[in-house]
Amino acid sequence: MAREGRGGPVLSLDGIATPPLRVLEDAREPSPLGQVRIQQRVIVRIAPSTRAEEERFAALRARQSTPTPQSPPYREVPHDGCVRVDNIVGVQPTRDNRLLLFMENRNVLAAELDRACAAQAFYSGFYVERASDGRLCVRRDHLQSRAGASCAMEQLTRLVPAGE
């Protein structure tokens, strides 16, 4: 059955390709290529030191027979600018704006923070994004306190008993 329309007759089969059937036609068209990017971030949490680590540090100070106010019970020796994140078992802020890092191998490291940071912000530990080498390095990595502060380490030293 034909109807008259503009420009000639309109056949009744012209309107069959309705939108639901158009899906099949569209499926035959090549789809545009997209790019998928997969990223992985690993955030490590370093918890505050436990009583055992604090007692170990107190024992370090007690090794000196008669500490005096002029001579601290420990001395600081230079340490490599990096430390393996997996080896840190606890952290404790100090009054002189540093963080004591208690290590798995029973060493105690002192991390000096940049001047704009307050070590007390790290009283409940810190987060650090794991670098590809698995190390925490001076002036490279930023420590994120649970209170929101973000700080870099300026220097890393190892504390040893003053008599050694």
C-alpha positions as CSV (number, residue, x, y, z in Angstrom):
1,M,0.0,0.0,0.0
2,A,1.5,3.3,-1.1
3,R,0.7,6.8,0.2
4,E,1.5,10.0,-1.5
5,G,4.0,12.2,0.2
6,R,6.5,14.9,-0.7
7,G,8.6,13.9,-3.6
8,G,6.6,10.8,-4.5
9,P,4.9,7.8,-3.0
10,V,5.9,6.5,0.5
11,L,6.0,2.7,0.8
12,S,4.8,1.1,3.9
13,L,8.1,-0.8,4.5
14,D,10.1,2.4,4.8
15,G,9.6,2.9,8.5
16,I,10.5,-0.7,9.6
17,A,14.0,0.1,10.9
18,T,12.9,1.4,14.3
19,P,15.4,2.2,17.0
20,P,15.3,-1.4,18.7
21,L,16.3,-2.9,15.4
22,R,18.9,-0.3,14.8
23,V,20.9,-1.8,17.6
24,L,21.8,-4.8,15.4
25,E,23.0,-2.5,12.7
26,D,25.1,-0.5,15.1
27,A,26.7,-3.7,16.5
28,R,28.2,-4.4,13.1
29,E,30.0,-1.0,13.1
30,P,33.6,-1.1,14.4
31,S,33.8,0.2,18.0
32,P,36.2,3.0,18.7
33,L,39.4,1.8,20.4
34,G,40.1,3.0,23.9
35,Q,43.1,2.9,26.2
36,V,43.0,1.2,29.6
37,R,45.6,2.3,32.2
38,I,46.1,0.2,35.3
39,Q,47.9,1.8,38.3
40,Q,48.9,0.3,41.5
41,R,49.6,2.2,44.7
42,V,50.8,0.6,47.9
43,I,50.6,2.7,51.0
44,V,52.5,1.4,54.1
45,R,51.4,2.3,57.6
46,I,54.2,2.6,60.2
47,A,52.6,2.3,63.7
48,P,53.8,4.0,66.9
49,S,56.5,2.2,68.8
50,T,55.5,-0.5,71.2
51,R,56.6,-0.7,74.8
52,A,59.2,-3.3,73.8
53,E,60.9,-0.9,71.3
54,E,60.9,1.9,73.9
55,E,62.4,-0.4,76.5
56,R,65.1,-1.4,74.0
57,F,65.9,2.3,73.5
58,A,66.0,2.8,77.2
59,A,68.5,-0.1,77.5
60,L,70.6,1.6,74.8
61,R,70.8,4.7,77.0
62,A,71.5,2.7,80.1
63,R,74.6,1.0,78.6
64,Q,76.6,4.1,79.4
65,S,77.8,3.7,83.0
66,T,77.3,7.3,84.2
67,P,75.6,9.5,81.8
68,T,76.0,13.2,82.5
69,P,73.9,16.1,81.2
70,Q,76.9,17.2,79.0
71,S,77.3,13.8,77.4
72,P,74.2,12.0,76.1
73,P,74.0,8.2,76.6
74,Y,74.2,7.6,72.9
75,R,76.0,9.1,69.9
76,E,74.8,9.5,66.4
77,V,76.7,8.1,63.4
78,P,75.9,8.8,59.8
79,H,73.5,6.4,58.1
80,D,72.8,5.7,54.5
81,G,70.2,8.1,53.1
82,C,67.7,5.3,52.7
83,V,66.2,2.5,54.8
84,R,64.0,-0.4,53.8
85,V,60.3,0.4,54.7
86,D,59.6,-3.3,55.6
87,N,62.3,-3.1,58.3
88,I,60.7,-0.3,60.3
89,V,58.7,-1.8,63.2
90,G,57.8,1.4,65.0
91,V,58.2,5.2,65.3
92,Q,58.3,7.7,68.1
93,P,58.5,11.5,67.9
94,T,61.1,13.3,70.0
95,R,61.1,16.7,71.6
96,D,63.9,17.9,69.3
97,N,61.6,17.6,66.2
98,R,62.9,14.2,65.0
99,L,61.4,10.8,64.6
100,L,63.0,7.7,66.2
101,L,62.6,4.8,63.8
102,F,62.8,1.4,65.5
103,M,64.2,-1.2,63.1
104,E,63.6,-4.9,62.8
105,N,67.4,-5.5,63.4
106,R,67.2,-3.7,66.7
107,N,68.8,-0.5,65.4
108,V,67.4,2.9,66.3
109,L,67.5,5.5,63.6
110,A,66.8,9.2,64.1
111,A,65.1,10.9,61.2
112,E,65.4,14.7,61.1
113,L,62.3,16.3,59.5
114,D,62.3,19.5,57.4
115,R,61.9,22.7,59.4
116,A,58.3,23.3,58.5
117,C,57.3,20.0,60.1
118,A,56.4,19.2,63.7
119,A,57.4,15.7,64.8
120,Q,54.6,15.6,67.3
121,A,52.2,15.3,64.4
122,F,53.5,11.8,64.0
123,Y,52.5,10.6,67.5
124,S,50.2,8.0,66.0
125,G,52.6,6.8,63.3
126,F,52.7,7.7,59.6
127,Y,51.9,6.5,56.1
128,V,54.3,6.4,53.2
129,E,53.8,5.3,49.6
130,R,56.0,2.4,48.8
131,A,58.6,3.3,46.2
132,S,59.5,0.9,43.5
133,D,62.7,0.1,45.3
134,G,60.9,-0.5,48.6
135,R,63.0,2.0,50.5
136,L,62.3,5.2,52.4
137,C,64.9,7.9,51.4
138,V,66.0,11.3,52.6
139,R,64.6,14.2,50.5
140,R,62.8,11.8,48.2
141,D,59.8,10.3,50.0
142,H,57.2,12.2,52.1
143,L,55.8,10.9,55.4
144,Q,52.1,11.5,55.8
145,S,51.0,11.8,59.4
146,R,47.6,10.5,60.4
147,A,46.8,14.1,61.5
148,G,47.4,15.3,57.9
149,A,50.9,16.7,57.9
150,S,53.2,15.8,55.0
151,C,57.0,16.0,55.6
152,A,60.2,14.9,54.1
153,M,63.2,13.7,56.0
154,E,66.3,15.9,55.8
155,Q,68.8,13.6,57.5
156,L,69.0,10.0,58.8
157,T,71.4,8.9,61.5
158,R,71.9,5.8,63.6
159,L,72.0,6.0,67.4
160,V,74.6,3.9,69.1
161,P,75.7,3.7,72.8
162,A,78.2,6.4,73.6
163,G,80.7,3.7,74.9
164,E,80.9,1.8,71.6
